[in-house]
Amino acid sequence: MQICVELPKWIFAEINTTQFLYEISRMIRESISALTERPRTNPEKIIKRAITRLVIARIAVETLIAVHRDVNREIAMEVINELNNALARIEERVRMR
């Protein structure tokens, strides 16, 4: 699914792109660990929150790639692969229920 959003280029003007990608990667790992480690008082809410965070992260990474020329593409692609794998894990977990 592609989402097109017009953003002014200054939104990502003064950030360290590599650090931003590492922070997104950390957030992905936190979202996945929330699914496996937290008590399951409301699993649907936890799953929805994780999916929302991952989709927003994907939009942020793709926007960063589109806006910045100095993005380390290798790291960016690793983060996108992490996002895809995380979403696949969530989808698999939902199917198993």
C-alpha positions as CSV (number, residue, x, y, z in Angstrom):
1,M,0.0,0.0,0.0
2,Q,1.4,3.4,-1.0
3,I,0.5,6.6,0.8
4,C,1.4,9.9,-0.7
5,V,1.8,12.8,1.7
6,E,3.1,16.2,0.7
7,L,5.5,17.5,3.3
8,P,7.7,20.5,3.3
9,K,11.3,19.6,3.0
10,W,12.3,21.5,6.2
11,I,10.6,18.8,8.3
12,F,13.7,16.7,8.1
13,A,16.1,19.5,7.6
14,E,18.2,19.4,10.8
15,I,18.3,15.8,11.9
16,N,21.1,13.2,11.9
17,T,19.5,10.8,9.4
18,T,21.5,7.8,10.6
19,Q,20.6,8.4,14.2
20,F,16.9,8.8,13.1
21,L,17.1,5.4,11.3
22,Y,18.6,3.8,14.4
23,E,15.8,5.2,16.6
24,I,13.2,3.9,14.2
25,S,14.9,0.5,14.4
26,R,14.9,0.6,18.2
27,M,11.2,1.5,18.1
28,I,10.5,-1.6,15.9
29,R,12.2,-3.9,18.4
30,E,10.3,-2.3,21.3
31,S,7.0,-2.8,19.4
32,I,7.8,-6.5,18.8
33,S,8.9,-7.1,22.4
34,A,5.7,-5.5,23.6
35,L,3.8,-8.2,21.8
36,T,5.8,-11.0,23.4
37,E,6.7,-9.8,26.9
38,R,3.8,-7.8,28.3
39,P,0.8,-9.4,30.1
40,R,-2.0,-10.0,27.7
41,T,-4.7,-8.0,29.4
42,N,-5.9,-6.6,26.1
43,P,-4.1,-8.3,23.3
44,E,-6.1,-6.6,20.5
45,K,-5.2,-3.2,21.8
46,I,-1.5,-4.1,22.0
47,I,-1.5,-5.5,18.4
48,K,-3.3,-2.4,17.1
49,R,-0.8,-0.1,18.8
50,A,2.1,-2.1,17.4
51,I,0.8,-2.0,13.9
52,T,0.1,1.7,14.1
53,R,3.6,2.4,15.3
54,L,5.1,0.3,12.6
55,V,3.1,1.9,9.8
56,I,4.0,5.4,11.0
57,A,7.6,4.3,11.2
58,R,7.5,3.1,7.6
59,I,6.0,6.4,6.4
60,A,8.7,8.3,8.3
61,V,11.5,6.2,6.8
62,E,10.2,6.4,3.2
63,T,9.7,10.2,3.6
64,L,13.2,10.5,4.9
65,I,14.6,8.6,1.9
66,A,12.5,10.8,-0.4
67,V,13.6,14.1,1.2
68,H,17.2,13.6,2.1
69,R,19.9,12.8,-0.5
70,D,22.5,12.0,2.2
71,V,20.6,9.1,3.7
72,N,22.6,5.9,4.1
73,R,20.5,3.8,1.8
74,E,21.9,0.5,3.2
75,I,20.8,1.3,6.7
76,A,17.4,2.7,5.4
77,M,16.8,-0.6,3.5
78,E,17.7,-2.6,6.6
79,V,15.2,-0.6,8.6
80,I,12.5,-1.2,5.9
81,N,13.3,-4.9,6.0
82,E,12.9,-4.9,9.8
83,L,9.6,-3.2,9.4
84,N,8.4,-5.8,6.8
85,N,9.5,-8.6,9.0
86,A,7.9,-7.1,12.1
87,L,4.6,-6.7,10.2
88,A,4.8,-10.3,8.9
89,R,5.4,-11.6,12.5
90,I,2.3,-9.7,13.7
91,E,0.2,-11.0,10.8
92,E,1.4,-14.5,11.5
93,R,0.5,-14.1,15.2
94,V,-2.9,-12.8,14.4
95,R,-3.6,-15.7,12.1
96,M,-2.6,-18.2,14.7
97,R,-5.3,-16.9,17.1
